[in-house]
Amino acid sequence: MKLSTLLKWLTGGCEAFLAIPIAGGAFIFSNAWLPLLFMFVFHLITLVVSAKDKRPYVGSILGMITSAIGAIPFIGWVMHTVTAIVLLINAGRSTSLDNKS
């Protein structure tokens, strides 16, 4: 499994956690929005590694946008949900490509 694929699974899982309506919001709020900063950097790293591996990186760009606007309650929840779905689908496709090669 390529590093970019692993990072997509991890970032997708983190986004899925942050998309849980009360738990994700409470986690972000109780940590003074630092999880959003962490996720922005995590998505940036995933973007760089994915580009280096010549793999799709649209999910990482979407994740960076989500991290930037994730503090807005309802919009943040929707964005975390969409980003998690995009990243996890992308990770699944990358896993399939990794297994074929």
N, C-alpha and C positions, 0 to 999 in steps of 0.2 A: 504494500500500500504506500502510495506516495505521501509525502508530508502535507502537500496541499489538500489531499483528500481527508486526511486525519484532522487537519485544522478546520475544514468545512464541517465535519461531523461535530467537532467540539464547539465551534461558534454557533452552529445551528441548534445544538442542545442548550447552550447558554441562552440564546434568544428565545427558545421555547420556554425555558424557565421564567425569563423576564416577561413573557406573554401571559403567564398565569395571572388573572385579574387582580386578586388581592395580594397574593404572595409576592409576585414580581414587583408590584408597586411598593409594597411595604419594604422589600429588600432594598430597592433603589432609594427610597425616602430615608430609611434608617441608616444608610451608609452615606448620606449627604451627596447623593448623585454620583459618587465615585465609580459605581459599577458602569455607568454610562461612559465615563472617561476610559475605564479599563477596556470596555468592549470596543470603543473606537480604535484604540491602539491594537487590540487583538484582531479586529477586522483589517486594519492597515497591514499588519504582518501577514495575514492570510492572503490579502490582495497581492503583496509583493511575491510571496512564495508561489501563488497560483500563476502569476504572470511568468515567473521564472520557469515553472513546469509546463508552460503553454497550455494551461487549463482555464476554463471560463472563470471569471472573477466578478460577474455582475452581482452575485449575492453579497460579496464583501463590500462593494460600493454601496449597495442598498443598506447594508449593516452600518456603514459609517454615517449615512444620512439618518438612519433610525437613531443612532446614538446621539446625533446632534439635536434631534427634535423629540427624543424619548421622554423628556420631562413634562411634555404636554399630556395630561392624563388620558383622554380617550384616544387621541391620535397616536400617542406612544404605544398604547396597547395594540392598536390595529397594526402599526408599523412593526412591532416586535413579532406579532403573529405572522404577518406576510413575510418578513425577513427569515424567520425560522423555517417556514415552508419552502421558500426559495433555496435556502442553504441546504436543507436536508434532501430536497430533490436533487440538487446539484451534486451533493456528496454521494448520493446513491448512484447517479450516472457516472461519476468519477470512479467509484468503486467498481462498477461494471467494466469500465474501460481498463482499470488497473488489472482486473482479473483476466481480461482477454489478451493482454500483452505479456 
